[in-house]
Amino acid sequence: MTPAIELENVSKYFGKFPAVDSLSLTVPQGVVYGLLGPNGAGKTTTIRMIMNITAADSGEILVLGSPMTRQMQNRIGYLPEERGLYRKMKVLDHLFFLAAIKEVPAETARQRIAEWADRLELKPWLKKKVDELSKGMQQKVQFIATIIHDPEVLILDEPFSGLDPINTAIIKEYLAEFRKKGKTIVFSTHVLEQAEKLCDEICLLARSKKVLEGNLRDLKRRFSKDLLHLLVECRPEEIAALPGVASSQAVNGGYVVALAPGTDQREFLRHAMDCHPLRGFSAKEPELEEIYLDAIRAAGIEETRTIE
Amino acid sequence: MSWKKIFAVIRREYLERVRTKAFWIATFLVPVFFLGYMAVQFAAIRKTSGERKVAVVDTTGKLAPALATELASREEAMKQKKPGSRGIHWIVEPRPVTGDMEKTKETLRKEVLDKKIYGYLVLDPELIEKDRAEYYSISVSEFVALTQLEQAINKVLLRQKIQDRGLPASLGKELERRVDLKTLKVTTKGTAEEKGAGIIAAIVFMVIMYMTFFMYGFQNLRGVIEEKTNRIVELVIASVRPTELMVGKIVGIGLVGLTQYMIWSLVAMNLSLPGIASIMAMGESGAPTIPLSMIGYFLLFFLLGYFLYASVYTAIGAPFNSDQEAQQLSMIPSMLIVGGMAVYPSVMNNPNGPVAVAASLFPFTAPLIMYLRTAIAEPPVWQIGLCIVILILSTIGMAWLAGRIYRVGILMYGKKPTLPEILRWVRYRPGKVLQPATPPAR
């Protein structure tokens, strides 16, 4: 299957400063793809180049197997980071306008607006001016705008920024449903916990460069450091004294133990059970944040900015 | 270019503007103000009325009674010509010289200041010898009143001179007769009597065009900036190309302007524009006919000028984040529009002179000036043609320039860009977006 989005050696310079530096990535169809990295890593520029809002200086960008053309524009739903609405327009008129510039026939637009307004509880607001809506309501309007033309690919730049927990939940639900239909979602965020919960695939950016890309589960396996979470009651020295323990850290109700390279997990657990009353254990996966920090360390990029 | 998308933008721009209260208020207030202003102006000039008590110090001893009679008979004639009209009622009060002339003047000066008399007139043989008479008053700028007085004095003097030479009084009547200069405009279709109303209508139309260049040109600038500050522009740009958005916006706003004209002309037709125009034609009676070509040229030059100025205003609005930031640069088109108005008097004087020709070929003054020339004179056809070609070419050039600034500018937030930066955007050529990937040169 043709990838939903393909970037090949794409660069963009603002003056002498590289905003995106020879970036290559592949977004397969039907996945939730996270474009991650701190502010200023080049996420928005990458997305704008995919949307052909900003032109790349070099490289090739393919969307659904072809360059971003006018027809392609109508098959993609885009939610920019800088998003707003015409403040004096009535909500219904506004949605019709946004549908019209995606060349959605008026009748289809009418049905979809009705459907979504119903689901997002926006119906009583349709005749109101955008100005009179709360920020959360306006965001709902913007989300409807991105899907009014039933796109195949959704590209969302920081979709959760400024959303309250209730609306975040609504949007997540709608993304899940979208994905169930086999559509592709690309979104950027600087909040790694969110990405961890939502993404199938990720691309980590730092300092305009790609640091890491791939399936999240594979990455976790790859970056796993043989960490074990032990539920046990004993003193820290006793844990540290167990054979094969490289380091250990007390956590709630037990310890997270890193095994020395080459240690057999089963051997270690058998031994631990013999010595101490072990109530339970689990393999502890590395968190995305740790993967990220490891990856940039490995890539030799000195990241001075802290990640949220 | 997707016309469907451009149409959607035009529709939005048009409907959202026409639906505002501001549009309707402007639609009805502009003509009200305009006509009100004109009416006040003309009323002030034409309808000077009331009592004017004037003391006359007549050292010739013969003129004052004759002047009183003359002024009274003029008033009578006026009343017969236009019954019910209120003109100036002159009361002539002859005064002897008490003591010397200076003392008399001093007394009268006090009376004027005390408002006992409106003014005083000195008719002295020595002055008259030098073709002078002196009128003293607080208000010496009443055009109509002073003209009446002057004409009356001259008439009286003429009669006096004829009488002094012993010539028949009928000669006086004969000498008082004047001719009226009737202006007839030569056109390719023959000659037509020009009553002045046509010229005034042309000027009124030009002023309307001038105002709408400001109003609607500036709305483009506001609109562009508003989309930026609202942060809506990127959402729209994901569906519509910047050029399409720009074209849609300019056309949509232009249609709002045309709608306003339509409403104005409908109202004017019903409220009888001829009546209004004839007031403005300074009492010339009869309805002026506004030739169809005048309206045709009006629409043509309005559209050409509007597209040119709209492009300029768009280019100026795009780089900035607020009206304030754009203010400095928006002075440029404003000055250019005013420039057209500034040369119009000299074009009126010599509609086919060098100033007129130059101003009607310079694109930024051309719409106003060429329009005026087509209305008041018959400019050579090649000049009209050349003017239209120049306007179309410069509009295309300006739109191209605006488009280049626009597509970069609308996504620029934050710092106010400098002029060199904006010029760099014009030259900016993005790397071929879709060129095949090449390994990075390191």
Boltz contact constraints between the chains, C-beta under 6 A:
constraints:
  - contact:
      token1: [A, 8]
      token2: [B, 437]
      max_distance: 6.0
  - contact:
      token1: [A, 9]
      token2: [B, 437]
      max_distance: 6.0
  - contact:
      token1: [A, 22]
      token2: [B, 440]
      max_distance: 6.0
  - contact:
      token1: [A, 51]
      token2: [B, 238]
      max_distance: 6.0
  - contact:
      token1: [A, 53]
      token2: [B, 237]
      max_distance: 6.0
  - contact:
      token1: [A, 55]
      token2: [B, 430]
      max_distance: 6.0
  - contact:
      token1: [A, 55]
      token2: [B, 433]
      max_distance: 6.0
  - contact:
      token1: [A, 56]
      token2: [B, 433]
      max_distance: 6.0
  - contact:
      token1: [A, 57]
      token2: [B, 431]
      max_distance: 6.0
  - contact:
      token1: [A, 58]
      token2: [B, 431]
      max_distance: 6.0
  - contact:
      token1: [A, 59]
      token2: [B, 437]
      max_distance: 6.0
  - contact:
      token1: [A, 60]
      token2: [B, 436]
      max_distance: 6.0
  - contact:
      token1: [A, 60]
      token2: [B, 437]
      max_distance: 6.0
  - contact:
      token1: [A, 67]
      token2: [B, 434]
      max_distance: 6.0
  - contact:
      token1: [A, 78]
      token2: [B, 238]
      max_distance: 6.0
  - contact:
      token1: [A, 80]
      token2: [B, 234]
      max_distance: 6.0
  - contact:
      token1: [A, 80]
      token2: [B, 235]
      max_distance: 6.0
  - contact:
      token1: [A, 82]
      token2: [B, 231]
      max_distance: 6.0
  - contact:
      token1: [A, 82]
      token2: [B, 234]
      max_distance: 6.0
  - contact:
      token1: [A, 83]
      token2: [B, 231]
      max_distance: 6.0
  - contact:
      token1: [A, 83]
      token2: [B, 235]
      max_distance: 6.0
  - contact:
      token1: [A, 84]
      token2: [B, 230]
      max_distance: 6.0
  - contact:
      token1: [A, 84]
      token2: [B, 231]
      max_distance: 6.0
  - contact:
      token1: [A, 84]
      token2: [B, 232]
      max_distance: 6.0
  - contact:
      token1: [A, 85]
      token2: [B, 232]
      max_distance: 6.0
  - contact:
      token1: [A, 86]
      token2: [B, 232]
      max_distance: 6.0
  - contact:
      token1: [A, 87]
      token2: [B, 230]
      max_distance: 6.0
  - contact:
      token1: [A, 97]
      token2: [B, 12]
      max_distance: 6.0
  - contact:
      token1: [A, 100]
      token2: [B, 8]
      max_distance: 6.0
  - contact:
      token1: [A, 101]
      token2: [B, 5]
      max_distance: 6.0
  - contact:
      token1: [A, 101]
      token2: [B, 8]
      max_distance: 6.0
  - contact:
      token1: [A, 101]
      token2: [B, 239]
      max_distance: 6.0
  - contact:
      token1: [A, 101]
      token2: [B, 240]
      max_distance: 6.0
  - contact:
      token1: [A, 102]
      token2: [B, 239]
      max_distance: 6.0
  - contact:
      token1: [A, 103]
      token2: [B, 4]
      max_distance: 6.0
